[in-house]
Amino acid sequence: MKLQPAFVNSEVEALFARHRTRFTHNVPESIYSFISRRPADIPCRCHSLTLYHQNRLVGISYLDEGEQATSSVYQCFDPAYTKRSLGILMIVHSIELSRSWGKAYYYPGYAYQEPSEYDYKKRLGALEYFDWQGNWLKFEADLPGRALFTNIELPTT
């Protein structure tokens, strides 16, 4: 894994093309549907956490950095490595980075109550969701609703 200012290049675009084959509906058109053309600093400071296997890019996570929190804007991984849970691996590393930077929260990105390609995020513990009434509530798998915006409070040690 390597951490650097956020970027997109032809290798990332090729990974995204492989990644988008995972989707059965709401197939993302472009990596630029999620990040800007200048992702390192627009709309805020952003990092790329890259994962290589045998010199081939197999995963990238875009991690926005705020004053008190970090947010995984988008994670992209090679579907050939699905059994290796690269999404979870990148989340764990993002949480470790967030804690080392002194952040109080980590936002792994949205998921849906219904089954979707984002279900790997539901395997994380201590999740909260936003109820659109101004509250963050403890996530439980059987809650009604459509979109879940999850948040993880990072304990201080």
Solvent accessible surface area in square Angstrom, and as a share of the most:
residue,aa,sasa,rsa
1,M,86,0.38
2,K,113,0.48
3,L,70,0.35
4,Q,44,0.20
5,P,96,0.60
6,A,7,0.05
7,F,48,0.20
8,V,31,0.18
9,N,65,0.33
10,S,92,0.59
11,E,67,0.30
12,V,0,0.00
13,E,82,0.37
14,A,49,0.38
15,L,0,0.00
16,F,9,0.04
17,A,54,0.42
18,R,66,0.24
19,H,2,0.01
20,R,73,0.27
21,T,101,0.58
22,R,52,0.19
23,F,17,0.07
24,T,116,0.67
25,H,99,0.44
26,N,115,0.59
27,V,59,0.34
28,P,11,0.07
29,E,137,0.61
30,S,38,0.24
31,I,3,0.02
32,Y,55,0.21
33,S,71,0.46
34,F,54,0.22
35,I,15,0.08
36,S,31,0.20
37,R,179,0.65
38,R,142,0.52
39,P,13,0.08
40,A,35,0.27
41,D,75,0.39
42,I,76,0.39
43,P,115,0.72
44,C,48,0.29
45,R,150,0.55
46,C,5,0.03
47,H,14,0.06
48,S,0,0.00
49,L,7,0.04
50,T,0,0.00
51,L,20,0.10
52,Y,88,0.33
53,H,71,0.32
54,Q,155,0.69
55,N,147,0.75
56,R,108,0.39
57,L,2,0.01
58,V,2,0.01
59,G,0,0.00
60,I,0,0.00
61,S,0,0.00
62,Y,0,0.00
63,L,0,0.00
64,D,24,0.12
65,E,33,0.15
66,G,37,0.35
67,E,161,0.72
68,Q,113,0.50
69,A,34,0.26
70,T,2,0.01
71,S,29,0.18
72,S,4,0.03
73,V,49,0.28
74,Y,14,0.05
75,Q,11,0.05
76,C,0,0.00
77,F,10,0.04
78,D,3,0.02
79,P,40,0.25
80,A,87,0.67
81,Y,34,0.13
82,T,79,0.46
83,K,201,0.85
84,R,165,0.60
85,S,36,0.23
86,L,10,0.05
87,G,2,0.02
88,I,30,0.15
89,L,65,0.33
90,M,0,0.00
91,I,0,0.00
92,V,63,0.36
93,H,61,0.27
94,S,0,0.00
95,I,35,0.18
96,E,98,0.44
97,L,36,0.18
98,S,0,0.00
99,R,89,0.33
100,S,87,0.56
101,W,78,0.27
102,G,67,0.64
103,K,25,0.11
104,A,38,0.30
105,Y,75,0.29
106,Y,0,0.00
107,Y,52,0.20
108,P,1,0.01
109,G,6,0.06
110,Y,73,0.28
111,A,0,0.00
112,Y,51,0.19
113,Q,33,0.15
114,E,71,0.32
115,P,116,0.73
116,S,22,0.14
117,E,27,0.12
118,Y,27,0.10
119,D,48,0.25
120,Y,32,0.12
121,K,15,0.06
122,K,52,0.22
123,R,158,0.58
124,L,27,0.14
125,G,57,0.55
126,A,85,0.66
127,L,5,0.03
128,E,44,0.20
129,Y,29,0.11
130,F,50,0.21
131,D,35,0.18
132,W,162,0.57
133,Q,144,0.64
134,G,55,0.53
135,N,69,0.35
136,W,110,0.39
137,L,74,0.37
138,K,148,0.63
139,F,28,0.12
140,E,91,0.41
141,A,83,0.64
142,D,124,0.64
143,L,41,0.21
144,P,120,0.76
145,G,45,0.43
146,R,160,0.58
147,A,33,0.26
148,L,4,0.02
149,F,54,0.23
150,T,2,0.01
151,N,15,0.08
152,I,14,0.07
153,E,103,0.46
154,L,8,0.04
155,P,89,0.56
156,T,131,0.76
157,T,160,0.93
